[in-house]
Amino acid sequence: MQLYLPIADIPVNVFLILAMGAAVGFVSGMFGIGGGFLMTPLLIFVGIAPAVAVASVASHIAASSFSGAISYWRRRAIDPVLAAVLLTGGSLGTALGVWTFTVLRALGQLDLMIAMSYVILLTTVGGLMFWEGLRALLRARRGGPVTLRRPGSHVWIHGLPLKMRFKRSKIYLSVIPVVLIGLIIGFIGAVMGIGGGFILVPLLIYVLRVPTSTVIGTSMILTLVTMVFATMLHAITNHLVDAVLALILMVGGVTGAQFGARAGQKIRGEHLRLLLGLLVLAVGVRFAVELVIRPEDLFTIRETGSAG
């Protein structure tokens, strides 16, 4: 069944979009991370303009993060002070990202920028995750000890000035790296249409030494607020948020996430990390292939000016 998307300006198969939303929701539920890094590329691969895909997926990520954030808030697994400091940088990064998005779109370089960003980010992160998962799997098979960094230990970052005490997380550190991490995640989310959870969570754990008990819930708060902000800015400045597309993705995503969460509980942690790294790496390679394949139409005609 075909449905016309008013902002994307193309007809799409409703069942295909629902299936994509369900598949990404399944992956999100299985691995416990946002699916923007998969959803945006999939929409681009089926013919939706990268600008519309990025802007529309932001609303989908915000909606999916809302229920998770409520659940973690009820369990007191969120550090509100840490989330507030992260959002200070996240809001600035989101605004800067949307401004960069608008400038690149006006210059006609947005599609290339999005593709290159996905190639660099996903191949790097996917490769590291795959290698770490493979090493953990080999260690487990050999019966060797699993080496983990203790969250409470200190590194040079903890010696920076402007320190604050985050009581819920039981850490005392400078706000400078916290704001900087929030800024980076907000910027990446606005430009690429990803929540950034698969980057933010490792940074909080291994760089800032935030306890795992508050990491996921706090990261969801940052994702929720920055994605809502990005959606509003994209809708106001660029008019690229396709509400019909976002609604279809939400329905499929919520359904798939329920099954993914159940499946994830039956798979060992090192297997999950290995599979996730392989999946992220595969999407990055797919984008790289798209950049070097000769297009069928070497020239296109596109209307760039507005009437009136």
N, C-alpha and C positions, 0 to 999 in steps of 0.2 A: 504494500500500500504506500503510495507516494504522498508526501506532504511537503508543501512549499514553505521554505524558511524565509521570512520577510527580510531579515537583515543580511543573512548569508546570500540571499538572492539566487538560491538553487533549490530544486526539488530533491528530497532524499527519501529513502526507504525507511519508514518508521520502525519496522522490525529490526533493520540493521542497526539503527542508532540505539534502540532499546537493548539489543544484544551487546553492543559495544559498552553501553553504560553498565549492563549487568556483569560483563567480563571484567571491566576495570574495578567495579565494586567488589567483585569476588577477590581480585588481587589485593585490593585495599584492605578488605576484611581479613584476608589470610596473613598479610605481612604487617598489618597495623599501621599503615602509612597512607597519606593522601595519594590519589591516583592521577593527579594533574599531569605528572611527567609522562604518563601513558595516554591519557585521554586527549590531550592537545595534539600529539603526533598522529594518533589514529584519525582524528577529525581532519587533519591536514591530508593524510593519505587517501581519504575518501573524497577529496575535492573541495572541502570547505577552506576558504581563504584563511591563511595563518592569523591575520589580525582579528577576524571574527572568532576563530577557534580560541585564541588566547583570552579575549574579553569575555566570551560566554562561559568558558570553563572556570573562570574565576568565581562566578556565582555558584556553579556546581560544587566547587571545593568548599565555599563558605557554608552552603547548606549541609553538606556532609560532615563538616567539622562541628556544626552547632550541637547536634545530638551527642556527639562524643564529648564535647566540652562540658555539657550539662552533667553527664554521667560522672566525669572525673571531679567536677565541682562538688557534687553530692558526697563523694567519697573523700573529700578534703585532700585530693591528690594534685592540687594546683597551688603554686606559689604566687599569690596575687601581686606581691611587690616585685618579684622577678619578672612577671608578665608585664607589669606596667612599665618597667625600665626597658624591656625588650621592645614594647610598643612605641616608646619614644623614638627609637631608631627605626622601627618598622614603618611607622607612619611617614617619616621623612623619606625613607627608601622607596616606599610605594609611590609617593608623589613624584619623586625624582624618576622612578621607573616609567610612570605614565607619561611624564614630560618627554623622556627619551623615546618612548614608543611613538608619541605624536610627531616628534621631529624626524625620526627615521621614516615614518610613513609618508610625511610630506616630501622627503627626499627620494622616495621610491626604493629605499634600501631595507625596509622592515622585514620582508619575507626572507631575504638573505641573512639578515642579522639573527632572526629567530632560528633558522635552520642551523647556522654556524654555532649558535649558543647551545642548541641541543646536542650537536655532534660533540663539542668540547666537553660539556658538562656530563652528559650521559655516558660517553665512552670512558671518561676519567673515573667518575664515581662508580659506574658499573664494573669496570675493570678492578678497582680496589676492593669493592664488595665481593666480587667473585673470587679474587685471590685470598681474601681473608676467610671467606666461607670454606674454600678448598683446604686451606691450611688447618682450620678448625676441624674439618672432617677427617683429614689425615691424622691429626693428633689424636682424635677420638678413637680411630681405628687402631692406632698403635698403643693406645692406653696411656698416652702421655698426659701430663698435667695441663690444664687450661689456664693460660696466663691472662689475668685481667688486671687492669689498672684500678687501684682503689679510688673511689669517687672523692673521698675526703682528703687525699694527698694534695700537696701544694706544688705549683710550678712558678715560673717567673712572672706569669700574668697576675698572680695573686699579690705581687709586690708593687703593682701600679697604684698611683694615687687615686683620690676620690672614692674611697671605699665605702661600702654599705653592708649592713647585716641583713641577710635574707633568712628570716627566722624559720619559715616553713621548710626551706631546703637545708637549713643549718650550715650555711656557708657565709663567709665574710670576704668580699672581694671588690675590686674596682668596678665602677659602672662603665668605664670606657670600653672594655671588650664586650660587655653586654649590649650596649647601645650599638656598637659597630656590627655585631652579629645580627641584631635586629634590622639594621639598615641594609645589610647585604641580602638577607632573606626577603625583605620587603621589595627591594629593587628587582631581584630575580623573579619573584612572583608576579610583579606587574608586567615585566617584559616578556616572560616566557609562559605565563599562565600555569604556574605550579605552586603548590602550597609550601614546598621546600622542607617538609618534615623529614625526608630522608637525608637532608643535609643538616638541618637544625638539631635533630636529636643527637647525632654523634658529636657535634660541636659542643653542645651543652654538657654531655657526659665526659668526653675525653679532654676538652680544652678548659672548660670552666669547672669541671668536677661536680656538677649538679647530681644529686642522688637520683637514681632511676625511678624512685617512688613518685617524684614530682615532675619528671622530665616530659613525659608524653602529654599529660594534661596541660602543662604550661605551654608547650609547643602548639597545642591545639588552639589555645586562646590567641596566640600570635597569628596563627594561620587564619582563624575565623575573622578577626578584626581587620587584618591587612587585606584579605580577599574581599570583604564587604566594601572596604575603602576603595580598592582597585576597581571593583565592579561599578561603584558610583562614579568614579572619575572617568572610566572608560565610556560609560553611558552618557555622561554630560559632555565630555570633550570630544570624543571620537564617534559616538553613536553606533557602537559596534556590538553591543550586547544583544544577542538573539534570545529573547525570553522563551520562545517556542522550543528551540534547540536545548536550552538549559533545563527546561521542564522535563523533556523526554529523557535526558541524561540522568536527572535526579531520580525518576521513577525506576529506571533500570539499575542505577547505582545502589539505591537502598535495598532493592531485592537481592542483588548479587552479593552485597556485603554480609548479609545474614548467613548465606551458605559459605562464604569465604572464611568467616570467623570460626565456624565449626570445623572446617577443613584444616585451618591453621593450628588448631589445638591438637591435631593428630600427627603433626609432622615435627621432627626434631629441629631445634634452633639452628644448628649448623647447616642442615638441609635447606631450611627457609632462606638463610643468608646466601647460600650458594645459588639457589633458584632465582632469588631476587636480583642478585648481581648479574646473572646470565640474562635475565629479562631486560634489565636496564641497559646492559651492554648491547643486546640485540637491537633495541630501538635506536640507540646511538649510531650503530653501524648502518642501519636502514636509512637514517637521515644522511649519512655520509655517502651512501650509494646514490641517493636521490640527487645529491649535488653534482655528481660527476657523470650521470647518465645524460645522454644527448636528448633533449626534449623533442617531441613529435612536431610541435609548431615552434619554429625558431623566432617568429615575430608574432606579437599580439597587439591588438588595438584596445586601449583602455581609456575611459573617460576619467580625467583627473580633476577637472574644474567643476564647480557647482553652477547650476543654472541660476539666472537672475542677474 
